[in-house]
């Protein structure tokens, strides 16, 4: 299929026929350069899982700061020191 490159604002673009948009359910596309030219590919919508992972990546610095704050909290340190002592007692009970 042939189409003409047209001026769109300060850019250039092509018009994709409605029949192809419907056939391939196009919402987003990716342009890839290949040895033989330019390839136009469908981009799948991201799953909820992928969207969640993206959100975690964007906000990981917030979570890391919160974890570090809690890890340095004296009450948290005291709690886990007590748990560690109790676990040492459990280990001795298992051995005996």
C-alpha positions in Angstrom: 0.0 0.0 0.0 1.3 3.4 -0.9 0.6 6.7 1.0 1.9 10.3 0.8 3.9 12.0 3.5 2.0 15.1 4.4 2.8 18.3 6.4 1.2 18.2 9.9 2.1 21.3 11.8 5.9 21.6 11.9 6.2 17.9 11.3 5.4 15.4 8.6 3.2 12.3 8.8 1.1 9.8 7.1 -2.6 8.9 7.3 -3.3 5.3 8.1 -6.5 4.0 6.5 -9.4 3.3 8.9 -9.6 -0.3 7.6 -6.1 -1.0 8.8 -6.7 0.7 12.1 -9.7 -1.5 12.7 -8.1 -4.6 11.4 -5.1 -4.3 13.7 -6.9 -2.5 16.5 -4.3 0.2 16.4 -4.0 2.6 19.4 -0.3 3.0 19.6 2.5 2.1 17.1 6.2 1.8 17.1 8.5 2.8 14.3 11.6 0.7 13.9 14.5 1.2 11.4 15.5 -1.9 9.6 18.0 -2.6 6.9 15.2 -2.5 4.3 13.4 0.6 5.6 11.0 1.6 8.3 8.7 -0.9 10.0 5.5 0.2 11.6 4.5 -2.2 14.5 1.5 -2.4 16.8 2.2 -1.7 20.4 0.2 -3.9 22.8 -1.5 -2.1 25.7 0.3 -2.8 29.0 -1.2 -5.3 31.4 -2.2 -4.2 34.9 0.9 -6.0 36.2 3.2 -4.1 33.8 1.5 -0.8 34.8 2.0 -1.7 38.5 5.7 -2.5 37.9 6.2 0.8 36.1 4.5 2.6 39.0 6.8 0.9 41.5 9.9 1.8 39.5 8.8 5.5 39.4 8.2 5.6 43.2 10.9 3.3 44.4 12.9 6.1 46.0 9.9 6.9 48.2 9.7 3.3 49.4 13.4 3.0 49.9 13.4 6.2 52.0 10.5 4.9 54.1 12.2 1.5 54.7 15.5 3.2 55.6 13.7 5.5 58.1 11.9 2.5 59.7 15.1 0.4 59.8 16.9 3.2 61.7 14.0 3.7 64.2 15.1 2.8 67.7 11.8 1.0 68.5 12.1 -1.1 65.3 15.7 -2.0 66.2 14.8 -3.0 69.7 11.9 -5.1 68.4 14.1 -7.1 66.0 16.9 -7.5 68.6 14.3 -9.1 70.9 13.0 -11.4 68.2 16.6 -12.4 67.4 17.3 -13.3 71.0 14.1 -15.4 71.2 15.1 -17.2 68.0 18.5 -18.0 69.5 16.6 -19.7 72.4 14.5 -21.7 69.8 17.7 -22.9 68.1 19.0 -24.2 71.4 15.7 -26.0 72.2 15.9 -27.7 68.8 19.5 -28.9 69.4 18.7 -30.2 72.9 
